[in-house]
């Protein structure tokens, strides 16, 4: 079984393993994460609410990365109201170096 962990970064939870890259919402500067669960081959550590003796090393690969364009379309029938908007969310790409 592969070693993995569940982290909470900016309110979102991610299942990660070593050497994996993840996209998180834009982080301004320092990466702050909370470890909720760590699973190793022999043991499982569940936090109440956090696992205190575990450290996850994350490295910022790319600070600002644009995501796919999200299109929003508003429409009201029989009144000729149509409105199209769109935006591209900005992410930060992280590399999981080590789970200790």
C-alpha positions as CSV (number, residue, x, y, z in Angstrom):
1,X,0.0,0.0,0.0
2,X,1.2,3.5,-0.9
3,X,1.8,6.2,1.7
4,X,-0.7,9.0,1.4
5,X,-2.2,11.9,3.4
6,X,-5.2,14.1,3.4
7,X,-4.5,17.9,3.7
8,X,-6.6,20.9,4.2
9,X,-5.3,24.0,2.3
10,X,-7.4,27.2,2.2
11,X,-10.6,25.3,3.1
12,X,-10.3,22.5,0.5
13,X,-9.2,19.0,1.2
14,X,-6.7,17.1,-1.0
15,X,-5.5,13.5,-1.0
16,X,-1.8,13.5,-1.7
17,X,1.2,11.2,-2.0
18,X,4.9,11.9,-2.4
19,X,6.1,13.2,-5.7
20,X,2.6,14.3,-6.8
21,X,1.7,17.8,-8.1
22,X,-1.6,19.5,-7.0
23,X,-3.4,22.6,-8.1
24,X,-4.8,24.8,-5.2
25,X,-6.5,28.1,-5.1
26,X,-4.1,31.0,-5.4
27,X,-1.7,31.3,-2.4
28,X,-0.2,34.6,-1.6
29,X,3.2,33.8,-0.3
30,X,3.4,31.2,2.4
31,X,1.9,27.7,2.1
32,X,-0.2,26.8,5.2
33,X,-1.6,23.3,5.3
34,X,-3.2,21.2,8.0
35,X,-2.8,17.4,8.1
36,X,-6.1,15.5,8.7
37,X,-5.1,11.9,8.0
38,X,-1.9,9.9,7.3
39,X,-1.9,6.3,6.0
40,X,1.2,4.2,5.8
41,X,1.6,0.5,5.0
42,X,1.3,-0.5,8.7
43,X,-0.4,2.4,10.4
44,X,-3.2,4.9,10.1
45,X,-3.1,8.2,12.0
46,X,-6.4,10.1,12.2
47,X,-6.5,13.6,13.5
48,X,-8.9,14.9,16.1
49,X,-9.2,17.3,14.2
50,X,-5.4,17.5,13.2
51,X,-2.5,15.0,13.2
52,X,0.1,16.8,15.3
53,X,3.3,14.8,14.9
54,X,3.3,14.7,11.1
55,X,4.9,17.1,8.7
56,X,4.3,17.5,5.0
57,X,6.8,19.4,2.9
58,X,5.3,21.3,0.0
59,X,7.2,23.2,-2.7
60,X,5.7,25.9,-4.8
61,X,6.4,25.1,-8.5
62,X,4.4,27.9,-10.2
63,X,2.9,30.8,-8.2
64,X,0.2,32.0,-10.6
65,X,-1.3,29.5,-13.2
66,X,-4.5,30.2,-15.0
67,X,-7.1,27.5,-15.2
68,X,-9.6,26.7,-17.9
69,X,-12.1,29.4,-18.8
70,X,-15.4,29.2,-17.0
71,X,-18.4,30.6,-18.9
72,X,-21.5,31.9,-17.2
73,X,-24.6,32.5,-19.2
74,X,-27.8,34.2,-17.9
75,X,-31.0,33.9,-19.9
76,X,-34.6,34.9,-19.3
77,X,-37.2,33.5,-21.7
78,X,-39.5,35.8,-23.7
79,X,-37.8,39.0,-22.5
80,X,-34.7,39.1,-24.8
81,X,-32.4,39.1,-21.8
82,X,-29.1,37.3,-22.5
83,X,-25.9,37.9,-20.7
84,X,-22.6,36.0,-21.2
85,X,-19.7,36.3,-18.8
86,X,-16.5,34.4,-18.2
87,X,-13.4,34.3,-16.1
88,X,-10.3,32.2,-15.6
89,X,-9.4,31.1,-12.1
90,X,-5.9,31.5,-10.9
91,X,-4.2,28.6,-9.2
92,X,-0.9,27.8,-7.5
93,X,0.9,24.5,-8.4
94,X,2.5,22.6,-5.5
95,X,4.8,19.6,-5.4
96,X,4.6,17.2,-2.5
97,X,8.2,16.5,-1.5
98,X,7.9,14.4,1.7
99,X,5.4,13.1,4.1
100,X,6.9,12.5,7.5
